[in-house]
Amino acid sequence: MASCTETQHRVFRLWLDGELAARTYISHGERELSAFHAAQMAKQVQLSKEQFFDAVNCPLSQEEYYDLLRARRE
C-alpha cells in the first residue's frame, strides 16, 4: 500500500492490477487502534474484522489478501 499525508491523516491506497482496490487512513496522533476504528478500516480495505486482524498479525498473507480482492471483483 502506498501512503501519503493528507491534512491530519495518513492515507493508504492499494492499487491492484491498475485499479484502486482499497483505501484507508490513520490519524497522525493515534497510538492505539480502537475497536470502532479497526472495524472501519476493515470495511475500507474490504475485509471482515477477523480477516483484518489476521492481516495485521500476518496469518493472512499479502497474496491471500490480493486473491480475496480479485475474487470480489469477479
CHARMM internal coordinates of N, CA and C (Angstrom, degrees):
IC EDIT
DIST 1 N 1 CA 1.4386
DIST 1 CA 1 C 1.5193
ANGL 1 N 1 CA 1 C 108.93
DIST 1 C 2 N 1.2907
ANGL 1 CA 1 C 2 N 115.75
DIHE 1 N 1 CA 1 C 2 N 137.97
DIST 2 N 2 CA 1.4587
ANGL 1 C 2 N 2 CA 120.92
DIHE 1 CA 1 C 2 N 2 CA 175.82
DIST 2 CA 2 C 1.5188
ANGL 2 N 2 CA 2 C 108.39
DIHE 1 C 2 N 2 CA 2 C -90.65
DIST 2 C 3 N 1.3170
ANGL 2 CA 2 C 3 N 116.00
DIHE 2 N 2 CA 2 C 3 N 145.31
DIST 3 N 3 CA 1.4620
ANGL 2 C 3 N 3 CA 118.89
DIHE 2 CA 2 C 3 N 3 CA 178.51
DIST 3 CA 3 C 1.5115
ANGL 3 N 3 CA 3 C 109.71
DIHE 2 C 3 N 3 CA 3 C -123.04
DIST 3 C 4 N 1.3016
ANGL 3 CA 3 C 4 N 114.95
DIHE 3 N 3 CA 3 C 4 N 153.99
DIST 4 N 4 CA 1.4565
ANGL 3 C 4 N 4 CA 121.02
DIHE 3 CA 3 C 4 N 4 CA 172.57
DIST 4 CA 4 C 1.5198
ANGL 4 N 4 CA 4 C 107.04
DIHE 3 C 4 N 4 CA 4 C -152.66
DIST 4 C 5 N 1.3096
ANGL 4 CA 4 C 5 N 115.50
DIHE 4 N 4 CA 4 C 5 N 161.59
DIST 5 N 5 CA 1.4522
ANGL 4 C 5 N 5 CA 120.41
DIHE 4 CA 4 C 5 N 5 CA -178.75
DIST 5 CA 5 C 1.5200
ANGL 5 N 5 CA 5 C 109.06
DIHE 4 C 5 N 5 CA 5 C -96.75
DIST 5 C 6 N 1.3123
ANGL 5 CA 5 C 6 N 115.99
DIHE 5 N 5 CA 5 C 6 N 127.10
DIST 6 N 6 CA 1.4602
ANGL 5 C 6 N 6 CA 122.48
DIHE 5 CA 5 C 6 N 6 CA 175.46
DIST 6 CA 6 C 1.5247
ANGL 6 N 6 CA 6 C 107.03
DIHE 5 C 6 N 6 CA 6 C -130.37
DIST 6 C 7 N 1.3051
ANGL 6 CA 6 C 7 N 116.72
DIHE 6 N 6 CA 6 C 7 N 112.47
DIST 7 N 7 CA 1.4667
ANGL 6 C 7 N 7 CA 124.14
DIHE 6 CA 6 C 7 N 7 CA -178.27
DIST 7 CA 7 C 1.5178
ANGL 7 N 7 CA 7 C 110.41
DIHE 6 C 7 N 7 CA 7 C 52.34
DIST 7 C 8 N 1.3422
ANGL 7 CA 7 C 8 N 116.46
DIHE 7 N 7 CA 7 C 8 N -118.85
DIST 8 N 8 CA 1.4607
ANGL 7 C 8 N 8 CA 120.67
DIHE 7 CA 7 C 8 N 8 CA -174.38
DIST 8 CA 8 C 1.5264
ANGL 8 N 8 CA 8 C 112.56
DIHE 7 C 8 N 8 CA 8 C -94.99
DIST 8 C 9 N 1.3173
ANGL 8 CA 8 C 9 N 117.77
DIHE 8 N 8 CA 8 C 9 N 7.76
DIST 9 N 9 CA 1.4584
ANGL 8 C 9 N 9 CA 120.81
DIHE 8 CA 8 C 9 N 9 CA -175.04
DIST 9 CA 9 C 1.5250
ANGL 9 N 9 CA 9 C 111.24
DIHE 8 C 9 N 9 CA 9 C -126.83
DIST 9 C 10 N 1.3029
ANGL 9 CA 9 C 10 N 115.31
DIHE 9 N 9 CA 9 C 10 N 152.91
DIST 10 N 10 CA 1.4553
ANGL 9 C 10 N 10 CA 121.87
DIHE 9 CA 9 C 10 N 10 CA 170.14
DIST 10 CA 10 C 1.5228
ANGL 10 N 10 CA 10 C 105.74
DIHE 9 C 10 N 10 CA 10 C -98.74
DIST 10 C 11 N 1.3177
ANGL 10 CA 10 C 11 N 116.85
DIHE 10 N 10 CA 10 C 11 N 120.52
DIST 11 N 11 CA 1.4599
ANGL 10 C 11 N 11 CA 122.82
DIHE 10 CA 10 C 11 N 11 CA -175.90
DIST 11 CA 11 C 1.5261
ANGL 11 N 11 CA 11 C 109.12
DIHE 10 C 11 N 11 CA 11 C -100.89
DIST 11 C 12 N 1.3337
ANGL 11 CA 11 C 12 N 116.17
DIHE 11 N 11 CA 11 C 12 N 134.98
DIST 12 N 12 CA 1.4607
ANGL 11 C 12 N 12 CA 122.38
DIHE 11 CA 11 C 12 N 12 CA 178.04
DIST 12 CA 12 C 1.5239
ANGL 12 N 12 CA 12 C 108.60
DIHE 11 C 12 N 12 CA 12 C -117.48
DIST 12 C 13 N 1.3173
ANGL 12 CA 12 C 13 N 115.64
DIHE 12 N 12 CA 12 C 13 N 129.90
DIST 13 N 13 CA 1.4659
ANGL 12 C 13 N 13 CA 121.44
DIHE 12 CA 12 C 13 N 13 CA 178.76
DIST 13 CA 13 C 1.5234
ANGL 13 N 13 CA 13 C 108.51
DIHE 12 C 13 N 13 CA 13 C -124.96
DIST 13 C 14 N 1.3366
ANGL 13 CA 13 C 14 N 115.54
DIHE 13 N 13 CA 13 C 14 N 139.01
DIST 14 N 14 CA 1.4559
ANGL 13 C 14 N 14 CA 120.96
DIHE 13 CA 13 C 14 N 14 CA 176.68
DIST 14 CA 14 C 1.5228
ANGL 14 N 14 CA 14 C 108.36
DIHE 13 C 14 N 14 CA 14 C -115.18
DIST 14 C 15 N 1.3058
ANGL 14 CA 14 C 15 N 115.51
DIHE 14 N 14 CA 14 C 15 N 119.14
DIST 15 N 15 CA 1.4586
ANGL 14 C 15 N 15 CA 122.24
DIHE 14 CA 14 C 15 N 15 CA 174.74
DIST 15 CA 15 C 1.5206
ANGL 15 N 15 CA 15 C 107.19
DIHE 14 C 15 N 15 CA 15 C -100.24
DIST 15 C 16 N 1.3157
ANGL 15 CA 15 C 16 N 116.48
DIHE 15 N 15 CA 15 C 16 N 126.36
DIST 16 N 16 CA 1.4535
ANGL 15 C 16 N 16 CA 121.84
DIHE 15 CA 15 C 16 N 16 CA -178.00
DIST 16 CA 16 C 1.5198
ANGL 16 N 16 CA 16 C 108.11
DIHE 15 C 16 N 16 CA 16 C -131.52
DIST 16 C 17 N 1.2993
ANGL 16 CA 16 C 17 N 116.29
DIHE 16 N 16 CA 16 C 17 N 123.08
DIST 17 N 17 CA 1.4682
ANGL 16 C 17 N 17 CA 121.83
DIHE 16 CA 16 C 17 N 17 CA -179.09
DIST 17 CA 17 C 1.5284
ANGL 17 N 17 CA 17 C 111.41
DIHE 16 C 17 N 17 CA 17 C 55.49
DIST 17 C 18 N 1.3265
ANGL 17 CA 17 C 18 N 116.55
DIHE 17 N 17 CA 17 C 18 N 37.78
DIST 18 N 18 CA 1.4609
ANGL 17 C 18 N 18 CA 121.61
DIHE 17 CA 17 C 18 N 18 CA 176.64
DIST 18 CA 18 C 1.5183
ANGL 18 N 18 CA 18 C 115.42
DIHE 17 C 18 N 18 CA 18 C 80.65
DIST 18 C 19 N 1.3300
ANGL 18 CA 18 C 19 N 118.13
DIHE 18 N 18 CA 18 C 19 N 4.40
DIST 19 N 19 CA 1.4684
ANGL 18 C 19 N 19 CA 122.03
DIHE 18 CA 18 C 19 N 19 CA -179.32
DIST 19 CA 19 C 1.5233
ANGL 19 N 19 CA 19 C 109.49
DIHE 18 C 19 N 19 CA 19 C -122.72
DIST 19 C 20 N 1.3300
ANGL 19 CA 19 C 20 N 115.65
DIHE 19 N 19 CA 19 C 20 N 149.07
DIST 20 N 20 CA 1.4601
ANGL 19 C 20 N 20 CA 120.64
DIHE 19 CA 19 C 20 N 20 CA 174.46
DIST 20 CA 20 C 1.5250
ANGL 20 N 20 CA 20 C 107.34
DIHE 19 C 20 N 20 CA 20 C -71.07
DIST 20 C 21 N 1.3340
ANGL 20 CA 20 C 21 N 116.22
DIHE 20 N 20 CA 20 C 21 N 112.96
DIST 21 N 21 CA 1.4624
ANGL 20 C 21 N 21 CA 121.15
DIHE 20 CA 20 C 21 N 21 CA -175.26
DIST 21 CA 21 C 1.5210
ANGL 21 N 21 CA 21 C 112.63
DIHE 20 C 21 N 21 CA 21 C -96.84
DIST 21 C 22 N 1.3360
ANGL 21 CA 21 C 22 N 117.48
DIHE 21 N 21 CA 21 C 22 N -30.93
DIST 22 N 22 CA 1.4624
ANGL 21 C 22 N 22 CA 120.62
DIHE 21 CA 21 C 22 N 22 CA -177.71
DIST 22 CA 22 C 1.5196
ANGL 22 N 22 CA 22 C 109.48
DIHE 21 C 22 N 22 CA 22 C -159.57
DIST 22 C 23 N 1.3390
ANGL 22 CA 22 C 23 N 114.84
DIHE 22 N 22 CA 22 C 23 N 152.34
DIST 23 N 23 CA 1.4644
ANGL 22 C 23 N 23 CA 120.99
DIHE 22 CA 22 C 23 N 23 CA 177.41
DIST 23 CA 23 C 1.5088
ANGL 23 N 23 CA 23 C 108.03
DIHE 22 C 23 N 23 CA 23 C -148.69
DIST 23 C 24 N 1.3126
ANGL 23 CA 23 C 24 N 115.98
DIHE 23 N 23 CA 23 C 24 N 138.28
DIST 24 N 24 CA 1.4649
ANGL 23 C 24 N 24 CA 121.10
DIHE 23 CA 23 C 24 N 24 CA 175.67
DIST 24 CA 24 C 1.5192
ANGL 24 N 24 CA 24 C 107.98
DIHE 23 C 24 N 24 CA 24 C -152.02
DIST 24 C 25 N 1.3047
ANGL 24 CA 24 C 25 N 116.99
DIHE 24 N 24 CA 24 C 25 N 173.49
DIST 25 N 25 CA 1.4588
ANGL 24 C 25 N 25 CA 120.08
DIHE 24 CA 24 C 25 N 25 CA -178.84
DIST 25 CA 25 C 1.5157
ANGL 25 N 25 CA 25 C 110.87
DIHE 24 C 25 N 25 CA 25 C -148.83
DIST 25 C 26 N 1.3305
ANGL 25 CA 25 C 26 N 114.55
DIHE 25 N 25 CA 25 C 26 N 159.81
DIST 26 N 26 CA 1.4661
ANGL 25 C 26 N 26 CA 122.80
DIHE 25 CA 25 C 26 N 26 CA 176.30
DIST 26 CA 26 C 1.5181
ANGL 26 N 26 CA 26 C 107.80
DIHE 25 C 26 N 26 CA 26 C -132.75
DIST 26 C 27 N 1.3158
ANGL 26 CA 26 C 27 N 116.87
DIHE 26 N 26 CA 26 C 27 N 139.11
DIST 27 N 27 CA 1.4489
ANGL 26 C 27 N 27 CA 121.95
DIHE 26 CA 26 C 27 N 27 CA 175.32
DIST 27 CA 27 C 1.5229
ANGL 27 N 27 CA 27 C 109.12
DIHE 26 C 27 N 27 CA 27 C -69.72
DIST 27 C 28 N 1.3294
ANGL 27 CA 27 C 28 N 117.05
DIHE 27 N 27 CA 27 C 28 N 142.50
DIST 28 N 28 CA 1.4663
ANGL 27 C 28 N 28 CA 121.22
DIHE 27 CA 27 C 28 N 28 CA 179.33
DIST 28 CA 28 C 1.5261
ANGL 28 N 28 CA 28 C 112.63
DIHE 27 C 28 N 28 CA 28 C -58.89
DIST 28 C 29 N 1.3145
ANGL 28 CA 28 C 29 N 117.36
DIHE 28 N 28 CA 28 C 29 N -33.84
DIST 29 N 29 CA 1.4600
ANGL 28 C 29 N 29 CA 120.54
DIHE 28 CA 28 C 29 N 29 CA -174.86
DIST 29 CA 29 C 1.5157
ANGL 29 N 29 CA 29 C 114.83
DIHE 28 C 29 N 29 CA 29 C -84.88
DIST 29 C 30 N 1.3304
ANGL 29 CA 29 C 30 N 118.18
DIHE 29 N 29 CA 29 C 30 N -9.37
DIST 30 N 30 CA 1.4602
ANGL 29 C 30 N 30 CA 121.18
DIHE 29 CA 29 C 30 N 30 CA -176.72
DIST 30 CA 30 C 1.5228
ANGL 30 N 30 CA 30 C 111.50
DIHE 29 C 30 N 30 CA 30 C -68.34
DIST 30 C 31 N 1.3080
ANGL 30 CA 30 C 31 N 116.46
DIHE 30 N 30 CA 30 C 31 N 132.81
DIST 31 N 31 CA 1.4606
ANGL 30 C 31 N 31 CA 122.14
DIHE 30 CA 30 C 31 N 31 CA 176.57
DIST 31 CA 31 C 1.5278
ANGL 31 N 31 CA 31 C 110.47
DIHE 30 C 31 N 31 CA 31 C -109.79
DIST 31 C 32 N 1.3371
ANGL 31 CA 31 C 32 N 116.65
DIHE 31 N 31 CA 31 C 32 N -32.24
DIST 32 N 32 CA 1.4544
ANGL 31 C 32 N 32 CA 121.97
DIHE 31 CA 31 C 32 N 32 CA 178.15
DIST 32 CA 32 C 1.5243
ANGL 32 N 32 CA 32 C 108.42
DIHE 31 C 32 N 32 CA 32 C -129.51
DIST 32 C 33 N 1.3063
ANGL 32 CA 32 C 33 N 115.89
DIHE 32 N 32 CA 32 C 33 N 150.90
DIST 33 N 33 CA 1.4435
ANGL 32 C 33 N 33 CA 121.91
DIHE 32 CA 32 C 33 N 33 CA -178.70
DIST 33 CA 33 C 1.5235
ANGL 33 N 33 CA 33 C 108.93
DIHE 32 C 33 N 33 CA 33 C -96.58
DIST 33 C 34 N 1.3368
ANGL 33 CA 33 C 34 N 116.68
DIHE 33 N 33 CA 33 C 34 N 117.53
DIST 34 N 34 CA 1.4681
ANGL 33 C 34 N 34 CA 120.54
DIHE 33 CA 33 C 34 N 34 CA 178.78
DIST 34 CA 34 C 1.5270
ANGL 34 N 34 CA 34 C 109.19
DIHE 33 C 34 N 34 CA 34 C -72.45
DIST 34 C 35 N 1.3255
ANGL 34 CA 34 C 35 N 116.42
DIHE 34 N 34 CA 34 C 35 N 162.77
DIST 35 N 35 CA 1.4660
ANGL 34 C 35 N 35 CA 121.24
DIHE 34 CA 34 C 35 N 35 CA 178.13
DIST 35 CA 35 C 1.5241
ANGL 35 N 35 CA 35 C 110.56
DIHE 34 C 35 N 35 CA 35 C -59.70
DIST 35 C 36 N 1.3263
ANGL 35 CA 35 C 36 N 116.87
DIHE 35 N 35 CA 35 C 36 N -39.45
DIST 36 N 36 CA 1.4629
ANGL 35 C 36 N 36 CA 120.87
DIHE 35 CA 35 C 36 N 36 CA 178.69
DIST 36 CA 36 C 1.5212
ANGL 36 N 36 CA 36 C 110.72
DIHE 35 C 36 N 36 CA 36 C -61.91
DIST 36 C 37 N 1.3297
ANGL 36 CA 36 C 37 N 116.24
DIHE 36 N 36 CA 36 C 37 N -49.20
DIST 37 N 37 CA 1.4621
ANGL 36 C 37 N 37 CA 119.57
DIHE 36 CA 36 C 37 N 37 CA -177.95
DIST 37 CA 37 C 1.5322
ANGL 37 N 37 CA 37 C 111.73
DIHE 36 C 37 N 37 CA 37 C -67.23
DIST 37 C 38 N 1.3223
ANGL 37 CA 37 C 38 N 117.38
DIHE 37 N 37 CA 37 C 38 N -35.41
DIST 38 N 38 CA 1.4666
ANGL 37 C 38 N 38 CA 120.34
DIHE 37 CA 37 C 38 N 38 CA 176.45
DIST 38 CA 38 C 1.5241
ANGL 38 N 38 CA 38 C 110.15
DIHE 37 C 38 N 38 CA 38 C -62.48
DIST 38 C 39 N 1.3322
ANGL 38 CA 38 C 39 N 116.91
DIHE 38 N 38 CA 38 C 39 N -41.76
DIST 39 N 39 CA 1.4653
ANGL 38 C 39 N 39 CA 120.76
DIHE 38 CA 38 C 39 N 39 CA 178.18
DIST 39 CA 39 C 1.5241
ANGL 39 N 39 CA 39 C 111.02
DIHE 38 C 39 N 39 CA 39 C -64.24
DIST 39 C 40 N 1.3274
ANGL 39 CA 39 C 40 N 116.68
DIHE 39 N 39 CA 39 C 40 N -40.68
DIST 40 N 40 CA 1.4631
ANGL 39 C 40 N 40 CA 120.56
DIHE 39 CA 39 C 40 N 40 CA 178.59
DIST 40 CA 40 C 1.5264
ANGL 40 N 40 CA 40 C 111.27
DIHE 39 C 40 N 40 CA 40 C -64.92
DIST 40 C 41 N 1.3197
ANGL 40 CA 40 C 41 N 116.77
DIHE 40 N 40 CA 40 C 41 N -43.93
DIST 41 N 41 CA 1.4601
ANGL 40 C 41 N 41 CA 120.58
DIHE 40 CA 40 C 41 N 41 CA 179.48
DIST 41 CA 41 C 1.5315
ANGL 41 N 41 CA 41 C 110.42
DIHE 40 C 41 N 41 CA 41 C -64.86
DIST 41 C 42 N 1.3252
ANGL 41 CA 41 C 42 N 117.46
DIHE 41 N 41 CA 41 C 42 N -40.78
DIST 42 N 42 CA 1.4636
ANGL 41 C 42 N 42 CA 120.99
DIHE 41 CA 41 C 42 N 42 CA 178.11
DIST 42 CA 42 C 1.5235
ANGL 42 N 42 CA 42 C 110.00
DIHE 41 C 42 N 42 CA 42 C -58.55
DIST 42 C 43 N 1.3197
ANGL 42 CA 42 C 43 N 116.18
DIHE 42 N 42 CA 42 C 43 N -45.14
DIST 43 N 43 CA 1.4589
ANGL 42 C 43 N 43 CA 120.87
DIHE 42 CA 42 C 43 N 43 CA 179.01
DIST 43 CA 43 C 1.5287
ANGL 43 N 43 CA 43 C 110.82
DIHE 42 C 43 N 43 CA 43 C -62.47
DIST 43 C 44 N 1.3200
ANGL 43 CA 43 C 44 N 117.72
DIHE 43 N 43 CA 43 C 44 N -43.26
DIST 44 N 44 CA 1.4528
ANGL 43 C 44 N 44 CA 122.10
DIHE 43 CA 43 C 44 N 44 CA -177.86
DIST 44 CA 44 C 1.5286
ANGL 44 N 44 CA 44 C 112.28
DIHE 43 C 44 N 44 CA 44 C -64.83
DIST 44 C 45 N 1.3201
ANGL 44 CA 44 C 45 N 117.58
DIHE 44 N 44 CA 44 C 45 N -32.61
DIST 45 N 45 CA 1.4663
ANGL 44 C 45 N 45 CA 120.29
DIHE 44 CA 44 C 45 N 45 CA 179.98
DIST 45 CA 45 C 1.5315
ANGL 45 N 45 CA 45 C 111.15
DIHE 44 C 45 N 45 CA 45 C -99.03
DIST 45 C 46 N 1.3401
ANGL 45 CA 45 C 46 N 115.92
DIHE 45 N 45 CA 45 C 46 N 12.86
DIST 46 N 46 CA 1.4549
ANGL 45 C 46 N 46 CA 124.15
DIHE 45 CA 45 C 46 N 46 CA 172.69
DIST 46 CA 46 C 1.5203
ANGL 46 N 46 CA 46 C 113.72
DIHE 45 C 46 N 46 CA 46 C 62.85
DIST 46 C 47 N 1.3263
ANGL 46 CA 46 C 47 N 116.13
DIHE 46 N 46 CA 46 C 47 N 44.12
DIST 47 N 47 CA 1.4538
ANGL 46 C 47 N 47 CA 122.42
DIHE 46 CA 46 C 47 N 47 CA 175.96
DIST 47 CA 47 C 1.5194
ANGL 47 N 47 CA 47 C 109.55
DIHE 46 C 47 N 47 CA 47 C -128.05
DIST 47 C 48 N 1.3252
ANGL 47 CA 47 C 48 N 116.06
DIHE 47 N 47 CA 47 C 48 N 155.77
DIST 48 N 48 CA 1.4651
ANGL 47 C 48 N 48 CA 119.24
DIHE 47 CA 47 C 48 N 48 CA 169.32
DIST 48 CA 48 C 1.5256
ANGL 48 N 48 CA 48 C 106.96
DIHE 47 C 48 N 48 CA 48 C -72.33
DIST 48 C 49 N 1.3203
ANGL 48 CA 48 C 49 N 117.18
DIHE 48 N 48 CA 48 C 49 N 165.60
DIST 49 N 49 CA 1.4771
ANGL 48 C 49 N 49 CA 118.71
DIHE 48 CA 48 C 49 N 49 CA 177.31
DIST 49 CA 49 C 1.5240
ANGL 49 N 49 CA 49 C 110.82
DIHE 48 C 49 N 49 CA 49 C -59.85
DIST 49 C 50 N 1.3221
ANGL 49 CA 49 C 50 N 117.08
DIHE 49 N 49 CA 49 C 50 N -39.80
DIST 50 N 50 CA 1.4652
ANGL 49 C 50 N 50 CA 120.34
DIHE 49 CA 49 C 50 N 50 CA 179.37
DIST 50 CA 50 C 1.5336
ANGL 50 N 50 CA 50 C 110.47
DIHE 49 C 50 N 50 CA 50 C -62.70
DIST 50 C 51 N 1.3282
ANGL 50 CA 50 C 51 N 116.89
DIHE 50 N 50 CA 50 C 51 N -45.54
DIST 51 N 51 CA 1.4694
ANGL 50 C 51 N 51 CA 120.52
DIHE 50 CA 50 C 51 N 51 CA 178.18
DIST 51 CA 51 C 1.5245
ANGL 51 N 51 CA 51 C 110.82
DIHE 50 C 51 N 51 CA 51 C -63.46
DIST 51 C 52 N 1.3268
ANGL 51 CA 51 C 52 N 116.38
DIHE 51 N 51 CA 51 C 52 N -39.22
DIST 52 N 52 CA 1.4633
ANGL 51 C 52 N 52 CA 120.62
DIHE 51 CA 51 C 52 N 52 CA 179.41
DIST 52 CA 52 C 1.5267
ANGL 52 N 52 CA 52 C 110.82
DIHE 51 C 52 N 52 CA 52 C -60.07
DIST 52 C 53 N 1.3374
ANGL 52 CA 52 C 53 N 116.74
DIHE 52 N 52 CA 52 C 53 N -47.13
DIST 53 N 53 CA 1.4582
ANGL 52 C 53 N 53 CA 119.39
DIHE 52 CA 52 C 53 N 53 CA 179.69
DIST 53 CA 53 C 1.5284
ANGL 53 N 53 CA 53 C 111.57
DIHE 52 C 53 N 53 CA 53 C -68.51
DIST 53 C 54 N 1.3448
ANGL 53 CA 53 C 54 N 117.18
DIHE 53 N 53 CA 53 C 54 N -31.34
DIST 54 N 54 CA 1.4643
ANGL 53 C 54 N 54 CA 119.55
DIHE 53 CA 53 C 54 N 54 CA 173.15
DIST 54 CA 54 C 1.5265
ANGL 54 N 54 CA 54 C 110.25
DIHE 53 C 54 N 54 CA 54 C -63.79
DIST 54 C 55 N 1.3211
ANGL 54 CA 54 C 55 N 117.02
DIHE 54 N 54 CA 54 C 55 N -38.95
DIST 55 N 55 CA 1.4671
ANGL 54 C 55 N 55 CA 120.50
DIHE 54 CA 54 C 55 N 55 CA 178.16
DIST 55 CA 55 C 1.5268
ANGL 55 N 55 CA 55 C 110.58
DIHE 54 C 55 N 55 CA 55 C -65.80
DIST 55 C 56 N 1.3101
ANGL 55 CA 55 C 56 N 116.35
DIHE 55 N 55 CA 55 C 56 N -42.51
DIST 56 N 56 CA 1.4682
ANGL 55 C 56 N 56 CA 120.82
DIHE 55 CA 55 C 56 N 56 CA -179.50
DIST 56 CA 56 C 1.5264
ANGL 56 N 56 CA 56 C 110.50
DIHE 55 C 56 N 56 CA 56 C -66.13
DIST 56 C 57 N 1.3135
ANGL 56 CA 56 C 57 N 117.08
DIHE 56 N 56 CA 56 C 57 N -40.82
DIST 57 N 57 CA 1.4664
ANGL 56 C 57 N 57 CA 121.68
DIHE 56 CA 56 C 57 N 57 CA -177.56
DIST 57 CA 57 C 1.5290
ANGL 57 N 57 CA 57 C 113.34
DIHE 56 C 57 N 57 CA 57 C -89.56
DIST 57 C 58 N 1.3110
ANGL 57 CA 57 C 58 N 117.22
DIHE 57 N 57 CA 57 C 58 N -0.95
DIST 58 N 58 CA 1.4731
ANGL 57 C 58 N 58 CA 125.90
DIHE 57 CA 57 C 58 N 58 CA 172.68
DIST 58 CA 58 C 1.5267
ANGL 58 N 58 CA 58 C 118.46
DIHE 57 C 58 N 58 CA 58 C 84.56
DIST 58 C 59 N 1.3394
ANGL 58 CA 58 C 59 N 123.70
DIHE 58 N 58 CA 58 C 59 N -1.96
DIST 59 N 59 CA 1.4636
ANGL 58 C 59 N 59 CA 118.37
DIHE 58 CA 58 C 59 N 59 CA 172.14
DIST 59 CA 59 C 1.5372
ANGL 59 N 59 CA 59 C 112.45
DIHE 58 C 59 N 59 CA 59 C -63.62
DIST 59 C 60 N 1.3368
ANGL 59 CA 59 C 60 N 117.78
DIHE 59 N 59 CA 59 C 60 N -28.36
DIST 60 N 60 CA 1.4595
ANGL 59 C 60 N 60 CA 121.78
DIHE 59 CA 59 C 60 N 60 CA 176.03
DIST 60 CA 60 C 1.5233
ANGL 60 N 60 CA 60 C 107.06
DIHE 59 C 60 N 60 CA 60 C -93.50
DIST 60 C 61 N 1.3253
ANGL 60 CA 60 C 61 N 116.08
DIHE 60 N 60 CA 60 C 61 N 113.55
DIST 61 N 61 CA 1.4660
ANGL 60 C 61 N 61 CA 119.70
DIHE 60 CA 60 C 61 N 61 CA -177.09
DIST 61 CA 61 C 1.5228
ANGL 61 N 61 CA 61 C 110.99
DIHE 60 C 61 N 61 CA 61 C -77.83
DIST 61 C 62 N 1.3016
ANGL 61 CA 61 C 62 N 115.61
DIHE 61 N 61 CA 61 C 62 N 165.93
DIST 62 N 62 CA 1.4618
ANGL 61 C 62 N 62 CA 121.81
DIHE 61 CA 61 C 62 N 62 CA 178.13
DIST 62 CA 62 C 1.5293
ANGL 62 N 62 CA 62 C 110.14
DIHE 61 C 62 N 62 CA 62 C -59.62
DIST 62 C 63 N 1.3169
ANGL 62 CA 62 C 63 N 117.42
DIHE 62 N 62 CA 62 C 63 N -45.43
DIST 63 N 63 CA 1.4639
ANGL 62 C 63 N 63 CA 120.25
DIHE 62 CA 62 C 63 N 63 CA -179.72
DIST 63 CA 63 C 1.5245
ANGL 63 N 63 CA 63 C 112.01
DIHE 62 C 63 N 63 CA 63 C -65.08
DIST 63 C 64 N 1.3366
ANGL 63 CA 63 C 64 N 117.74
DIHE 63 N 63 CA 63 C 64 N -37.78
DIST 64 N 64 CA 1.4646
ANGL 63 C 64 N 64 CA 120.68
DIHE 63 CA 63 C 64 N 64 CA 176.83
DIST 64 CA 64 C 1.5241
ANGL 64 N 64 CA 64 C 110.17
DIHE 63 C 64 N 64 CA 64 C -63.21
DIST 64 C 65 N 1.3294
ANGL 64 CA 64 C 65 N 116.95
DIHE 64 N 64 CA 64 C 65 N -40.38
DIST 65 N 65 CA 1.4681
ANGL 64 C 65 N 65 CA 121.49
DIHE 64 CA 64 C 65 N 65 CA 177.63
DIST 65 CA 65 C 1.5284
ANGL 65 N 65 CA 65 C 110.22
DIHE 64 C 65 N 65 CA 65 C -63.51
DIST 65 C 66 N 1.3152
ANGL 65 CA 65 C 66 N 116.58
DIHE 65 N 65 CA 65 C 66 N -46.38
DIST 66 N 66 CA 1.4699
ANGL 65 C 66 N 66 CA 120.29
DIHE 65 CA 65 C 66 N 66 CA 178.47
DIST 66 CA 66 C 1.5299
ANGL 66 N 66 CA 66 C 110.56
DIHE 65 C 66 N 66 CA 66 C -60.00
DIST 66 C 67 N 1.3245
ANGL 66 CA 66 C 67 N 117.03
DIHE 66 N 66 CA 66 C 67 N -40.91
DIST 67 N 67 CA 1.4662
ANGL 66 C 67 N 67 CA 120.66
DIHE 66 CA 66 C 67 N 67 CA 178.26
DIST 67 CA 67 C 1.5227
ANGL 67 N 67 CA 67 C 111.27
DIHE 66 C 67 N 67 CA 67 C -62.63
DIST 67 C 68 N 1.3412
ANGL 67 CA 67 C 68 N 117.54
DIHE 67 N 67 CA 67 C 68 N -40.32
DIST 68 N 68 CA 1.4722
ANGL 67 C 68 N 68 CA 121.12
DIHE 67 CA 67 C 68 N 68 CA 176.45
DIST 68 CA 68 C 1.5230
ANGL 68 N 68 CA 68 C 111.00
DIHE 67 C 68 N 68 CA 68 C -60.73
DIST 68 C 69 N 1.3235
ANGL 68 CA 68 C 69 N 116.49
DIHE 68 N 68 CA 68 C 69 N -45.91
DIST 69 N 69 CA 1.4693
ANGL 68 C 69 N 69 CA 119.70
DIHE 68 CA 68 C 69 N 69 CA -179.87
DIST 69 CA 69 C 1.5211
ANGL 69 N 69 CA 69 C 111.34
DIHE 68 C 69 N 69 CA 69 C -63.98
DIST 69 C 70 N 1.3180
ANGL 69 CA 69 C 70 N 116.76
DIHE 69 N 69 CA 69 C 70 N -43.19
DIST 70 N 70 CA 1.4743
ANGL 69 C 70 N 70 CA 120.24
DIHE 69 CA 69 C 70 N 70 CA 179.17
DIST 70 CA 70 C 1.5331
ANGL 70 N 70 CA 70 C 110.82
DIHE 69 C 70 N 70 CA 70 C -62.14
DIST 70 C 71 N 1.3360
ANGL 70 CA 70 C 71 N 117.07
DIHE 70 N 70 CA 70 C 71 N -41.55
DIST 71 N 71 CA 1.4575
ANGL 70 C 71 N 71 CA 121.30
DIHE 70 CA 70 C 71 N 71 CA 180.00
DIST 71 CA 71 C 1.5287
ANGL 71 N 71 CA 71 C 111.39
DIHE 70 C 71 N 71 CA 71 C -63.50
DIST 71 C 72 N 1.3107
ANGL 71 CA 71 C 72 N 117.08
DIHE 71 N 71 CA 71 C 72 N -35.03
DIST 72 N 72 CA 1.4806
ANGL 71 C 72 N 72 CA 120.56
DIHE 71 CA 71 C 72 N 72 CA -179.69
DIST 72 CA 72 C 1.5195
ANGL 72 N 72 CA 72 C 111.87
DIHE 71 C 72 N 72 CA 72 C -72.09
DIST 72 C 73 N 1.3379
ANGL 72 CA 72 C 73 N 117.22
DIHE 72 N 72 CA 72 C 73 N -23.28
DIST 73 N 73 CA 1.4715
ANGL 72 C 73 N 73 CA 120.23
DIHE 72 CA 72 C 73 N 73 CA 179.17
DIST 73 CA 73 C 1.5074
ANGL 73 N 73 CA 73 C 111.75
DIHE 72 C 73 N 73 CA 73 C -80.64
DIST 73 C 74 N 1.3241
ANGL 73 CA 73 C 74 N 118.20
DIHE 73 N 73 CA 73 C 74 N -17.75
DIST 74 N 74 CA 1.4730
ANGL 73 C 74 N 74 CA 121.21
DIHE 73 CA 73 C 74 N 74 CA -177.02
DIST 74 CA 74 C 1.4992
ANGL 74 N 74 CA 74 C 112.24
DIHE 73 C 74 N 74 CA 74 C -76.38
END
COOR INIT
IC SEED 1 N 1 CA 1 C
IC BUILD
